[in-house]
Amino acid sequence: MIKKLLTTALIFTALGVSAQTVGKITDPVEWINPLMGTQSKPDLSNGNTYPAIAVPWGMNFWTPQTGKMGNGWAYQYDQDKIRGFKQTHQPSPWMNDYGQFAIMPVTGKLKFTEDDRASWFTHKAEIAKPYYYSVYLADANVTTEITPTERAAQFRFTFPKTDSAFVVVDALNKGSYIKIIPQERKIIGYTTKYARGPLPSNFKNYFVIYFDKAFTLTKTWSGNKLNNEDLELQSDHTGAVIGFKTTNGEKVNAKVASSFISFEQAEISLKRELANDAFDVTKAKAKAIWNKTLSRISVEGGTVDQTRTFYSSFYRTLFFPNKLYEIDANNKIVHWSPYNGKTLPGYMFAGTGFWDTFRALYPFLNLVYPSINKEMQEGLINDYKEGGWLPEWSSPGYANIMIGNNSASVVADAYIKGMRGYDIEKLWEALKHGANNEGPIDAVGRSGVKYYNELGYVPFDVKVNENAAKTLEYAYDDFAIYQLGKALGKPASEIDIYAKRSMNYKNLFDPASGLMRGKNADGTFQSPFSPFKWGGAFTEGNSWHYTWSVFQDVAGLAKLMGGSSKFVEKLDSVFSMPPVFDESAYGGVIHEIREMQIANMGQYAHGNQPIQHMIYLYNYGGAPWKAQYWVREAMNRLYKATPDGYCGDEDNGQTSAWYVFSAMGFYPVTPAVDQYVIGAPLFKKVTLNLENGKKVVINAPANSDGNRYIQTLKVNGVSYDKNWLSHSALQKGAVIDFGMSAIPNKTRGVSESAFPYSFSTAKK
């Protein structure tokens, strides 16, 4: 009987924990799992992330490397060996890395090549936090710890008793240099390895490493051969090994910093950021930075899983683009230019693709962290001055990948959301230049712009790939340019052309299918047409995904489809259709297709960016309760703070920003417009601490798994019937009260007066 009672108590205890909600968070960084999304591989992405040990927007990140050096899949959760601890600037595995080098402890036999030095490890003996990483390397019997600053880091190695304790430094291949300076217990070197280019010929990542223990052994190496003569070496692939005698449990510390400018600048950063701090002091400072940064948003009243997922997603929004600038001996901000190779004054950032991040990541920064985006805007000015174009993918210079001219959105949204104090006229010049010219590579300026400007679309049959996707994105980008021009008071003679071109999406609408379709130069639609065909006229998606890419004029799209009820039916079809696909344009199933197929959400492909806003479009058709249902479904099904916690590529904070916005209860469907479209909040309470000192408090006390529908909505105590919230109103501070219910309210937000902004129905 006693045994039975104990068993029953344990069951109820377990049930209570699973239903438990989390109160006020005082230590948000501890809710983050940096391993979220790491259980990924090239043919199936659950995030394609690595555990980034760094401070927000830091110039340098650190990560354990399980893959071969040079493999973009740096850390895969299912692997069981670590090859080194790498300084990285990698935005994604598909972009790969630049300016990387690795450090690795070994014991016993002197092992320095990456295969030989690799050590077994287990996640059971691994601690991963944003500000601290620790792992036990079984083959070496060494625990390695890392803690970061913006441009430096500290390592702490706990060795066994041995006269053969070593630390290997790997400057990697494709041209590197290493020098050991025993009298200073120091190693310096540089790496020239990068994945995306070309870059100026003087590209180098200079690093300096200081140890707190004298060396008993010093050797350099090249390729797979030790060099017993020289302490300085330059070749295709260089490295160094230093050795010690250690007692059991002895801790050897290393301080490391790097610079894209010079060894001297790396030394300056090391002394400024680490000074005489012990490892635990740097760790405490890094943790404090994270908690201060994360304190801009606090959530209460969610489950443990929801709270972990929120903060783990939040963490991913705070990295890219990362700082490429440094602070010199005179406390001046300087950067090495990836465009001309010069060291110049001012800000520079790198490591983002606007095709992904214009949608939610940059609007998130404009709402929550406007100061850092002001720096980023100044960095864009320098991109243009030094390279002649705004980047669309920077890694660290112009990368020839993805489509669109979405720098227009990034620039326009920042200014319209209130950024000031930088040369917006130079950025206006840059936007017009990019919008009306083809660049030296496809991924800057506008590929196919001559056709687009003359015909109003990029034709299918003129050998310009992804033509329909480009047309739709250019039309939105033209709208963003028009919006900025209007905000700047530019004359109609200068900006009306962009207003006209923003309607070019209509040129690809096929009345027969009710979808967007590639069109030939003679005005006929391309044939045969399958709306399930990925690629071809579209980019990493099909017509069902890209048809909704009319951010600027959803009302106009709904009108083309036959009005609100037909529009809502079309939206419903995305979820009700089977996840069939035609991969023939790619010659095989790309991972984005597979991720849609297995998600059991029909044609909805949240794992890639083009359709991520689509759920919110129900608000434009008079069925906001359907947006509320599907937003919660997407959050519940597709995100979790686990190694397989994403449903596709996380992509530089964009997919995470979708979750963070959606959990707060709204989303920026149309950047460059002063509105957020309402979904439904996830938590009972969210407090947004704005940079200007104001607070936005979002209350939904009846929220629960069953109560996902908005019955009532009040803003500052007054009933509110719109399907959108104003950015400028939020900036003044607000209290937003959601009355949540298990039953949808089909009378609220159904009239056109409640619909969010559309260009064709807005007052001009």
Disulfide bonds with the S-S distance in Angstrom:
none
